[in-house]
């Protein structure tokens, strides 16, 4: 290489920021075959310098280099684009190659061979199928070389196509990774917001509950008693919604599902009958039948099992036919506790059965002002916390939700 061949500083353009350059260099570095390709180019042509270059309107940037002639340009090195022939390759979209510049009818008077002291040259466009132009696969040497041989050019063009394909795959991977990262960040932000909101709603709700109870105790006027009853019902519903929201946040943010304090529990049947009694009192116009027989200790979280049954009953009352009874069955069968809630009415569509345990899911037929779509999801999480599972069957005769939990508690 001629000693008098100086590098000309690059002139930045709109897409030549340090960040953009660094991303391009990293993208080429992730393609493990590039060093081998550059070595093969030098072996095939006898040329001493080969590179993958990022080529834009403003700069030529070396992203990978094979330098056997001490040309002196390393990874990240830049040239002014108007001093290179790669600029012409980019504009024309076609390979340019010559064996001996000093005898070539076009390039003997071209400024690039004169500036950089080269005789042989090849530059192949690296263009992605999605329309993005990345740059060039190129090689140079101060001595003549057999570069323009059609077979040699075909091989090198295949190398450029391989690099382009890998870059396109890399683009897709990074786009998918960014989308996933954004989705995770948005999900975590949403769940933190839900947790904070649910927690902060508890205080004003507690004040409202206390005021309602005080109002109910201090007045015997029929209108006041009626209003207090409505307020009591509303605050009970608000409290249940808040607890559902907090359970969702705990299960998502804790990454381990809903928490459960699982210990041996005696007389679980009595606890479940309490839940049935509460729902009967709240929905006096609905028939709720129960058949609860649990005559052994069950290793579980008593409060969570009550919550599971309450949610299942609430769902059956909301979506079942008002003129048909809701039935609750709970019994121990072998080593399993089974809790089953059944209602009549219109069956659920087959395509929705796989979605009922998803958070925030509600059927299209749900009435406005209903729940948040968290009740059945929380049932699922409670069952999972106990090492059990949930099941649903729906047909014209009945809709039945079943929870199946190990009597001895979850396996460690």
NORGIGI-V829907 format. One record per helix or strand. SS is the DSSP state (@ for helix, = for strand). FROM is the first residue (numbers start at 1). LEN is the number of residues. If there is no record, write none. Layout:
SS&FROM&LEN + SS&FROM&LEN
//
This chain:
@&18&12 + @&34&12 + =&49&7 + =&59&9 + =&78&3 + @&81&3 + @&86&7 + =&96&3 + @&101&3 + @&107&3 + @&111&6 + =&120&8 + =&133&9 + @&150&69 + @&222&32 + =&263&3 + @&268&15 + =&288&6 + =&298&3 + @&302&18 + =&326&8 + =&336&8 + @&350&3 + @&375&11 + =&389&6 + =&399&8
//
